[in-house]
């Protein structure tokens, strides 16, 4: 099964952020950028599904400037098969971002699209569900674990006060929480192959 994972480049949560001279933007000097930790959970979920099924391809996609290639390399080092950089304005609002991603995803043969439950820099939790709507696919959010069988996904969602189990047909979109998906460390072989 082919799986697409949308990832975002964000300032490292350990980085000390300073406001730029304009009083609105982030001063980029000294800021380290990483893949959003929530997106790492989605990459891990995709890799585990591929390993369980024994076939398919994991494609990671990001929207951003050329520097976003480092984020894609991180996912490749984890084990993703392919990476796509959609060069564009990183200051786009959620809907514009969703439209750009949906346009690319509509060209891929990926019945399952994964997102982190939210981005570490804005906590808005909106791009994944918007992409699902634009692609006319069912969507489950805050998924802690899932399984695919007979063209359907059974997902366990984290909800206030407990968990909920939902079933939806493929093709579909899921947003992933940490749940069972502690990200693997990139191997030296994976790091070298990603360069």
FIKOLZA-1660 file (N, C-alpha, C; in steps of 0.1 Angstrom, whole numbers, plus 5000, padded with zeros to 4 digits):
% residues 195
   i   px   py   pz ch aa at
   1 5008 4988 5000  A  X  N
   1 5000 5000 5000  A  X CA
   1 5009 5012 5000  A  X  C
   2 5006 5022 4991  A  X  N
   2 5013 5034 4991  A  X CA
   2 5007 5044 5001  A  X  C
   3 5016 5051 5008  A  X  N
   3 5011 5060 5019  A  X CA
   3 5019 5073 5017  A  X  C
   4 5011 5084 5018  A  X  N
   4 5017 5098 5017  A  X CA
   4 5017 5104 5031  A  X  C
   5 5027 5110 5035  A  X  N
   5 5028 5117 5048  A  X CA
   5 5032 5132 5046  A  X  C
   6 5023 5141 5050  A  X  N
   6 5026 5155 5049  A  X CA
   6 5033 5160 5061  A  X  C
   7 5044 5166 5060  A  X  N
   7 5053 5171 5071  A  X CA
   7 5055 5186 5070  A  X  C
   8 5059 5191 5082  A  X  N
   8 5061 5206 5082  A  X CA
   8 5074 5209 5089  A  X  C
   9 5081 5219 5084  A  X  N
   9 5094 5224 5090  A  X CA
   9 5090 5234 5100  A  X  C
  10 5094 5233 5113  A  X  N
  10 5091 5242 5123  A  X CA
  10 5103 5245 5131  A  X  C
  11 5103 5257 5139  A  X  N
  11 5114 5259 5148  A  X CA
  11 5115 5249 5158  A  X  C
  12 5127 5244 5161  A  X  N
  12 5129 5234 5172  A  X CA
  12 5123 5240 5185  A  X  C
  13 5116 5232 5192  A  X  N
  13 5110 5236 5205  A  X CA
  13 5120 5239 5215  A  X  C
  14 5133 5235 5213  A  X  N
  14 5144 5238 5223  A  X CA
  14 5150 5251 5219  A  X  C
  15 5147 5257 5208  A  X  N
  15 5154 5269 5203  A  X CA
  15 5148 5281 5210  A  X  C
  16 5157 5291 5214  A  X  N
  16 5152 5303 5220  A  X CA
  16 5148 5312 5208  A  X  C
  17 5135 5316 5208  A  X  N
  17 5130 5324 5197  A  X CA
  17 5130 5339 5200  A  X  C
  18 5135 5347 5191  A  X  N
  18 5135 5361 5193  A  X CA
  18 5126 5367 5182  A  X  C
  19 5119 5378 5186  A  X  N
  19 5111 5385 5176  A  X CA
  19 5119 5394 5167  A  X  C
  20 5116 5394 5154  A  X  N
  20 5124 5402 5145  A  X CA
  20 5122 5417 5146  A  X  C
  21 5130 5425 5139  A  X  N
  21 5130 5439 5140  A  X CA
  21 5117 5445 5137  A  X  C
  22 5109 5438 5128  A  X  N
  22 5096 5443 5124  A  X CA
  22 5085 5442 5135  A  X  C
  23 5089 5435 5146  A  X  N
  23 5079 5433 5157  A  X CA
  23 5069 5422 5155  A  X  C
  24 5069 5416 5144  A  X  N
  24 5059 5406 5141  A  X CA
  24 5065 5392 5138  A  X  C
  25 5076 5392 5130  A  X  N
  25 5081 5379 5125  A  X CA
  25 5092 5374 5135  A  X  C
  26 5096 5361 5132  A  X  N
  26 5107 5355 5140  A  X CA
  26 5120 5359 5134  A  X  C
  27 5129 5363 5143  A  X  N
  27 5143 5366 5139  A  X CA
  27 5150 5353 5135  A  X  C
  28 5153 5350 5123  A  X  N
  28 5158 5337 5119  A  X CA
  28 5172 5334 5124  A  X  C
  29 5180 5344 5129  A  X  N
  29 5194 5342 5133  A  X CA
  29 5194 5332 5145  A  X  C
  30 5201 5321 5144  A  X  N
  30 5202 5312 5154  A  X CA
  30 5191 5302 5157  A  X  C
  31 5181 5303 5148  A  X  N
  31 5169 5294 5150  A  X CA
  31 5172 5281 5142  A  X  C
  32 5171 5270 5150  A  X  N
  32 5172 5256 5144  A  X CA
  32 5158 5251 5140  A  X  C
  33 5157 5246 5128  A  X  N
  33 5144 5241 5123  A  X CA
  33 5145 5225 5123  A  X  C
  34 5133 5219 5125  A  X  N
  34 5132 5205 5125  A  X CA
  34 5119 5201 5119  A  X  C
  35 5117 5188 5117  A  X  N
  35 5103 5183 5114  A  X CA
  35 5095 5184 5126  A  X  C
  36 5082 5189 5124  A  X  N
  36 5073 5189 5136  A  X CA
  36 5073 5176 5143  A  X  C
  37 5075 5175 5156  A  X  N
  37 5074 5162 5163  A  X CA
  37 5062 5154 5160  A  X  C
  38 5050 5161 5159  A  X  N
  38 5038 5154 5156  A  X CA
  38 5038 5147 5142  A  X  C
  39 5045 5153 5133  A  X  N
  39 5047 5147 5120  A  X CA
  39 5056 5135 5120  A  X  C
  40 5065 5135 5130  A  X  N
  40 5074 5123 5131  A  X CA
  40 5065 5111 5135  A  X  C
  41 5055 5113 5143  A  X  N
  41 5046 5102 5147  A  X CA
  41 5039 5096 5134  A  X  C
  42 5035 5105 5125  A  X  N
  42 5028 5101 5113  A  X CA
  42 5038 5094 5104  A  X  C
  43 5050 5098 5103  A  X  N
  43 5060 5091 5095  A  X CA
  43 5062 5077 5101  A  X  C
  44 5064 5076 5114  A  X  N
  44 5065 5063 5120  A  X CA
  44 5054 5054 5118  A  X  C
  45 5041 5059 5119  A  X  N
  45 5029 5051 5116  A  X CA
  45 5030 5046 5102  A  X  C
  46 5033 5054 5092  A  X  N
  46 5034 5050 5078  A  X CA
  46 5044 5039 5076  A  X  C
  47 5056 5041 5082  A  X  N
  47 5067 5031 5081  A  X CA
  47 5062 5017 5087  A  X  C
  48 5056 5018 5098  A  X  N
  48 5051 5005 5105  A  X CA
  48 5041 4998 5096  A  X  C
  49 5032 5006 5090  A  X  N
  49 5022 5000 5082  A  X CA
  49 5028 4993 5070  A  X  C
  50 5037 5000 5063  A  X  N
  50 5044 4995 5052  A  X CA
  50 5052 4982 5056  A  X  C
  51 5058 4982 5067  A  X  N
  51 5065 4970 5072  A  X CA
  51 5055 4958 5074  A  X  C
  52 5044 4961 5080  A  X  N
  52 5034 4951 5083  A  X CA
  52 5028 4945 5070  A  X  C
  53 5025 4954 5060  A  X  N
  53 5019 4949 5048  A  X CA
  53 5030 4942 5039  A  X  C
  54 5042 4947 5040  A  X  N
  54 5053 4941 5033  A  X CA
  54 5055 4946 5019  A  X  C
  55 5048 4957 5015  A  X  N
  55 5049 4963 5002  A  X CA
  55 5045 4977 5002  A  X  C
  56 5047 4984 4992  A  X  N
  56 5042 4998 4991  A  X CA
  56 5054 5008 4992  A  X  C
  57 5050 5020 4992  A  X  N
  57 5060 5031 4992  A  X CA
  57 5055 5042 5001  A  X  C
  58 5064 5048 5009  A  X  N
  58 5060 5059 5018  A  X CA
  58 5067 5072 5012  A  X  C
  59 5058 5081 5008  A  X  N
  59 5062 5094 5002  A  X CA
  59 5059 5105 5012  A  X  C
  60 5070 5113 5015  A  X  N
  60 5068 5124 5024  A  X CA
  60 5067 5137 5015  A  X  C
  61 5058 5146 5019  A  X  N
  61 5056 5158 5012  A  X CA
  61 5057 5170 5021  A  X  C
  62 5063 5181 5017  A  X  N
  62 5063 5193 5025  A  X CA
  62 5061 5205 5016  A  X  C
  63 5056 5215 5021  A  X  N
  63 5054 5228 5014  A  X CA
  63 5064 5238 5021  A  X  C
  64 5072 5244 5013  A  X  N
  64 5081 5254 5019  A  X CA
  64 5092 5258 5010  A  X  C
  65 5102 5265 5015  A  X  N
  65 5114 5269 5008  A  X CA
  65 5124 5258 5007  A  X  C
  66 5135 5261 4999  A  X  N
  66 5145 5251 4997  A  X CA
  66 5151 5245 5010  A  X  C
  67 5151 5253 5020  A  X  N
  67 5157 5248 5033  A  X CA
  67 5148 5237 5039  A  X  C
  68 5136 5235 5034  A  X  N
  68 5128 5225 5039  A  X CA
  68 5133 5211 5035  A  X  C
  69 5142 5210 5026  A  X  N
  69 5148 5198 5022  A  X CA
  69 5154 5190 5034  A  X  C
  70 5159 5197 5044  A  X  N
  70 5164 5191 5056  A  X CA
  70 5153 5183 5063  A  X  C
  71 5141 5188 5063  A  X  N
  71 5130 5181 5069  A  X CA
  71 5127 5168 5062  A  X  C
  72 5127 5169 5048  A  X  N
  72 5125 5157 5040  A  X CA
  72 5136 5147 5042  A  X  C
  73 5148 5152 5043  A  X  N
  73 5159 5142 5046  A  X CA
  73 5158 5135 5059  A  X  C
  74 5153 5142 5069  A  X  N
  74 5150 5135 5082  A  X CA
  74 5140 5124 5080  A  X  C
  75 5130 5126 5072  A  X  N
  75 5120 5115 5070  A  X CA
  75 5126 5104 5062  A  X  C
  76 5134 5107 5052  A  X  N
  76 5141 5097 5044  A  X CA
  76 5150 5089 5053  A  X  C
  77 5157 5095 5062  A  X  N
  77 5167 5088 5071  A  X CA
  77 5159 5079 5080  A  X  C
  78 5147 5082 5083  A  X  N
  78 5138 5073 5092  A  X CA
  78 5134 5061 5084  A  X  C
  79 5134 5062 5070  A  X  N
  79 5130 5051 5062  A  X CA
  79 5120 5053 5051  A  X  C
  80 5116 5066 5050  A  X  N
  80 5106 5069 5039  A  X CA
  80 5113 5066 5025  A  X  C
  81 5105 5063 5015  A  X  N
  81 5111 5060 5002  A  X CA
  81 5113 5071 4993  A  X  C
  82 5104 5081 4994  A  X  N
  82 5105 5092 4984  A  X CA
  82 5101 5105 4991  A  X  C
  83 5106 5116 4986  A  X  N
  83 5103 5129 4992  A  X CA
  83 5099 5139 4981  A  X  C
  84 5090 5148 4984  A  X  N
  84 5085 5158 4974  A  X CA
  84 5085 5171 4981  A  X  C
  85 5092 5181 4976  A  X  N
  85 5092 5195 4981  A  X CA
  85 5084 5203 4972  A  X  C
  86 5073 5209 4977  A  X  N
  86 5065 5218 4970  A  X CA
  86 5070 5232 4974  A  X  C
  87 5077 5238 4965  A  X  N
  87 5083 5251 4968  A  X CA
  87 5072 5261 4968  A  X  C
  88 5071 5269 4979  A  X  N
  88 5060 5279 4980  A  X CA
  88 5061 5287 4993  A  X  C
  89 5052 5296 4994  A  X  N
  89 5052 5305 5005  A  X CA
  89 5048 5298 5018  A  X  C
  90 5057 5298 5028  A  X  N
  90 5055 5291 5041  A  X CA
  90 5046 5300 5050  A  X  C
  91 5043 5312 5046  A  X  N
  91 5034 5320 5054  A  X CA
  91 5019 5319 5050  A  X  C
  92 5016 5309 5041  A  X  N
  92 5002 5308 5037  A  X CA
  92 4994 5304 5049  A  X  C
  93 4981 5307 5048  A  X  N
  93 4972 5303 5058  A  X CA
  93 4969 5288 5056  A  X  C
  94 4961 5282 5065  A  X  N
  94 4959 5268 5065  A  X CA
  94 4952 5263 5052  A  X  C
  95 4942 5271 5048  A  X  N
  95 4934 5266 5036  A  X CA
  95 4943 5267 5023  A  X  C
  96 4951 5277 5022  A  X  N
  96 4960 5278 5010  A  X CA
  96 4970 5266 5011  A  X  C
  97 4975 5263 5022  A  X  N
  97 4984 5252 5024  A  X CA
  97 4977 5239 5020  A  X  C
  98 4965 5237 5025  A  X  N
  98 4957 5225 5022  A  X CA
  98 4955 5224 5007  A  X  C
  99 4952 5235 5001  A  X  N
  99 4950 5234 4986  A  X CA
  99 4962 5230 4979  A  X  C
 100 4974 5235 4983  A  X  N
 100 4986 5231 4976  A  X CA
 100 4989 5216 4978  A  X  C
 101 4987 5212 4990  A  X  N
 101 4990 5198 4993  A  X CA
 101 4980 5189 4986  A  X  C
 102 4967 5192 4986  A  X  N
 102 4957 5184 4980  A  X CA
 102 4960 5183 4965  A  X  C
 103 4964 5194 4959  A  X  N
 103 4967 5193 4944  A  X CA
 103 4978 5183 4942  A  X  C
 104 4988 5183 4950  A  X  N
 104 4999 5173 4948  A  X CA
 104 4994 5159 4951  A  X  C
 105 4987 5157 4962  A  X  N
 105 4982 5144 4966  A  X CA
 105 4972 5138 4956  A  X  C
 106 4965 5146 4949  A  X  N
 106 4956 5141 4939  A  X CA
 106 4963 5134 4927  A  X  C
 107 4976 5138 4926  A  X  N
 107 4984 5132 4915  A  X CA
 107 4991 5119 4919  A  X  C
 108 4991 5116 4932  A  X  N
 108 4998 5104 4938  A  X CA
 108 4989 5093 4939  A  X  C
 109 4994 5081 4938  A  X  N
 109 4987 5069 4940  A  X CA
 109 4989 5065 4955  A  X  C
 110 4982 5072 4964  A  X  N
 110 4984 5069 4978  A  X CA
 110 4970 5069 4985  A  X  C
 111 4964 5057 4986  A  X  N
 111 4951 5056 4992  A  X CA
 111 4950 5061 5007  A  X  C
 112 4962 5062 5013  A  X  N
 112 4962 5066 5027  A  X CA
 112 4971 5078 5028  A  X  C
 113 4966 5089 5034  A  X  N
 113 4974 5101 5036  A  X CA
 113 4974 5104 5051  A  X  C
 114 4986 5106 5057  A  X  N
 114 4988 5108 5071  A  X CA
 114 4994 5122 5074  A  X  C
 115 4989 5128 5085  A  X  N
 115 4994 5141 5090  A  X CA
 115 4997 5139 5105  A  X  C
 116 5006 5147 5110  A  X  N
 116 5006 5148 5125  A  X CA
 116 4993 5155 5129  A  X  C
 117 4989 5152 5141  A  X  N
 117 4977 5157 5146  A  X CA
 117 4976 5173 5146  A  X  C
 118 4988 5179 5147  A  X  N
 118 4989 5193 5146  A  X CA
 118 5004 5197 5143  A  X  C
 119 5006 5209 5140  A  X  N
 119 5020 5214 5138  A  X CA
 119 5025 5220 5151  A  X  C
 120 5037 5218 5154  A  X  N
 120 5043 5223 5167  A  X CA
 120 5043 5238 5168  A  X  C
 121 5042 5245 5157  A  X  N
 121 5044 5259 5157  A  X CA
 121 5030 5267 5158  A  X  C
 122 5019 5260 5154  A  X  N
 122 5007 5268 5155  A  X CA
 122 4995 5261 5162  A  X  C
 123 4996 5248 5164  A  X  N
 123 4986 5240 5172  A  X CA
 123 4972 5241 5166  A  X  C
 124 4970 5244 5153  A  X  N
 124 4957 5246 5148  A  X CA
 124 4949 5234 5144  A  X  C
 125 4956 5223 5141  A  X  N
 125 4949 5210 5138  A  X CA
 125 4939 5211 5126  A  X  C
 126 4943 5219 5116  A  X  N
 126 4933 5221 5106  A  X CA
 126 4937 5216 5092  A  X  C
 127 4949 5215 5088  A  X  N
 127 4953 5212 5075  A  X CA
 127 4949 5198 5071  A  X  C
 128 4951 5188 5079  A  X  N
 128 4948 5175 5076  A  X CA
 128 4933 5173 5072  A  X  C
 129 4924 5178 5081  A  X  N
 129 4909 5177 5078  A  X CA
 129 4906 5185 5066  A  X  C
 130 4912 5196 5063  A  X  N
 130 4909 5204 5051  A  X CA
 130 4913 5197 5039  A  X  C
 131 4925 5190 5039  A  X  N
 131 4929 5182 5028  A  X CA
 131 4920 5171 5025  A  X  C
 132 4915 5164 5036  A  X  N
 132 4905 5154 5034  A  X CA
 132 4893 5159 5027  A  X  C
 133 4888 5170 5031  A  X  N
 133 4876 5176 5025  A  X CA
 133 4879 5180 5010  A  X  C
 134 4890 5186 5007  A  X  N
 134 4893 5189 4993  A  X CA
 134 4895 5177 4984  A  X  C
 135 4900 5166 4990  A  X  N
 135 4901 5153 4982  A  X CA
 135 4888 5145 4983  A  X  C
 136 4878 5149 4990  A  X  N
 136 4866 5142 4992  A  X CA
 136 4869 5128 4998  A  X  C
 137 4877 5127 5009  A  X  N
 137 4880 5115 5015  A  X CA
 137 4875 5116 5030  A  X  C
 138 4872 5104 5036  A  X  N
 138 4868 5104 5050  A  X CA
 138 4881 5107 5058  A  X  C
 139 4879 5112 5070  A  X  N
 139 4891 5116 5078  A  X CA
 139 4888 5112 5093  A  X  C
 140 4898 5107 5099  A  X  N
 140 4898 5105 5114  A  X CA
 140 4909 5113 5120  A  X  C
 141 4906 5120 5131  A  X  N
 141 4917 5128 5137  A  X CA
 141 4921 5122 5150  A  X  C
 142 4932 5127 5155  A  X  N
 142 4938 5123 5168  A  X CA
 142 4938 5107 5169  A  X  C
 143 4943 5101 5159  A  X  N
 143 4944 5086 5159  A  X CA
 143 4956 5082 5166  A  X  C
 144 4954 5073 5176  A  X  N
 144 4965 5068 5184  A  X CA
 144 4970 5055 5179  A  X  C
 145 4962 5047 5172  A  X  N
 145 4966 5035 5165  A  X CA
 145 4956 5031 5154  A  X  C
 146 4960 5024 5144  A  X  N
 146 4951 5020 5134  A  X CA
 146 4956 5007 5127  A  X  C
 147 4946 5001 5121  A  X  N
 147 4949 4989 5113  A  X CA
 147 4942 4990 5100  A  X  C
 148 4947 4984 5089  A  X  N
 148 4941 4984 5076  A  X CA
 148 4938 4969 5073  A  X  C
 149 4925 4967 5069  A  X  N
 149 4921 4953 5065  A  X CA
 149 4910 4954 5055  A  X  C
 150 4911 4946 5044  A  X  N
 150 4900 4946 5035  A  X CA
 150 4895 4959 5030  A  X  C
 151 4904 4968 5027  A  X  N
 151 4900 4981 5022  A  X CA
 151 4894 4991 5032  A  X  C
 152 4895 4988 5045  A  X  N
 152 4890 4996 5055  A  X CA
 152 4900 4999 5066  A  X  C
 153 4899 5010 5073  A  X  N
 153 4908 5014 5084  A  X CA
 153 4899 5013 5096  A  X  C
 154 4905 5006 5107  A  X  N
 154 4899 5007 5120  A  X CA
 154 4909 5015 5128  A  X  C
 155 4904 5026 5133  A  X  N
 155 4913 5036 5141  A  X CA
 155 4908 5038 5155  A  X  C
 156 4918 5038 5164  A  X  N
 156 4915 5042 5178  A  X CA
 156 4919 5056 5180  A  X  C
 157 4909 5064 5183  A  X  N
 157 4911 5079 5185  A  X CA
 157 4911 5082 5200  A  X  C
 158 4920 5092 5203  A  X  N
 158 4920 5097 5216  A  X CA
 158 4909 5108 5217  A  X  C
 159 4900 5107 5226  A  X  N
 159 4890 5117 5228  A  X CA
 159 4889 5120 5243  A  X  C
 160 4883 5132 5246  A  X  N
 160 4882 5136 5260  A  X CA
 160 4876 5125 5269  A  X  C
 161 4883 5120 5279  A  X  N
 161 4877 5110 5288  A  X CA
 161 4879 5096 5283  A  X  C
 162 4886 5093 5272  A  X  N
 162 4887 5079 5268  A  X CA
 162 4892 5078 5254  A  X  C
 163 4887 5067 5248  A  X  N
 163 4890 5064 5234  A  X CA
 163 4878 5061 5226  A  X  C
 164 4879 5062 5213  A  X  N
 164 4868 5059 5204  A  X CA
 164 4873 5051 5193  A  X  C
 165 4866 5041 5189  A  X  N
 165 4870 5033 5177  A  X CA
 165 4861 5036 5165  A  X  C
 166 4868 5039 5154  A  X  N
 166 4860 5043 5142  A  X CA
 166 4865 5034 5130  A  X  C
 167 4856 5032 5121  A  X  N
 167 4860 5025 5109  A  X CA
 167 4857 5033 5097  A  X  C
 168 4866 5034 5087  A  X  N
 168 4863 5042 5075  A  X CA
 168 4870 5035 5063  A  X  C
 169 4864 5038 5051  A  X  N
 169 4869 5031 5039  A  X CA
 169 4881 5039 5034  A  X  C
 170 4889 5031 5027  A  X  N
 170 4900 5038 5019  A  X CA
 170 4895 5042 5006  A  X  C
 171 4900 5053 5000  A  X  N
 171 4911 5061 5004  A  X CA
 171 4906 5070 5016  A  X  C
 172 4916 5074 5025  A  X  N
 172 4912 5082 5037  A  X CA
 172 4924 5090 5041  A  X  C
 173 4921 5099 5050  A  X  N
 173 4931 5108 5056  A  X CA
 173 4931 5106 5072  A  X  C
 174 4942 5104 5078  A  X  N
 174 4943 5103 5093  A  X CA
 174 4953 5114 5098  A  X  C
 175 4949 5119 5110  A  X  N
 175 4959 5127 5117  A  X CA
 175 4963 5119 5129  A  X  C
 176 4976 5118 5131  A  X  N
 176 4982 5108 5141  A  X CA
 176 4987 5115 5153  A  X  C
 177 4984 5110 5165  A  X  N
 177 4990 5114 5178  A  X CA
 177 5001 5104 5181  A  X  C
 178 5008 5106 5192  A  X  N
 178 5019 5098 5195  A  X CA
 178 5014 5083 5197  A  X  C
 179 5004 5081 5206  A  X  N
 179 4999 5068 5208  A  X CA
 179 5010 5057 5208  A  X  C
 180 5009 5048 5198  A  X  N
 180 5019 5037 5197  A  X CA
 180 5031 5041 5188  A  X  C
 181 5032 5053 5184  A  X  N
 181 5041 5056 5173  A  X CA
 181 5053 5064 5178  A  X  C
 182 5060 5059 5187  A  X  N
 182 5073 5065 5191  A  X CA
 182 5082 5065 5179  A  X  C
 183 5087 5076 5175  A  X  N
 183 5095 5077 5162  A  X CA
 183 5109 5069 5164  A  X  C
 184 5112 5062 5154  A  X  N
 184 5125 5055 5154  A  X CA
 184 5137 5064 5152  A  X  C
 185 5148 5060 5157  A  X  N
 185 5160 5068 5154  A  X CA
 185 5165 5065 5140  A  X  C
 186 5170 5075 5133  A  X  N
 186 5175 5072 5120  A  X CA
 186 5188 5065 5121  A  X  C
 187 5190 5055 5113  A  X  N
 187 5202 5047 5113  A  X CA
 187 5213 5055 5105  A  X  C
 188 5225 5051 5107  A  X  N
 188 5236 5058 5100  A  X CA
 188 5234 5055 5085  A  X  C
 189 5230 5043 5082  A  X  N
 189 5228 5039 5068  A  X CA
 189 5217 5048 5062  A  X  C
 190 5206 5050 5070  A  X  N
 190 5195 5059 5065  A  X CA
 190 5199 5073 5063  A  X  C
 191 5207 5078 5073  A  X  N
 191 5212 5092 5072  A  X CA
 191 5221 5094 5059  A  X  C
 192 5230 5084 5057  A  X  N
 192 5238 5085 5045  A  X CA
 192 5230 5084 5032  A  X  C
 193 5220 5076 5032  A  X  N
 193 5212 5074 5020  A  X CA
 193 5203 5086 5017  A  X  C
 194 5200 5093 5028  A  X  N
 194 5191 5105 5027  A  X CA
 194 5198 5117 5021  A  X  C
 195 5212 5117 5021  A  X  N
 195 5220 5128 5016  A  X CA
 195 5220 5127 5002  A  X  C
% end
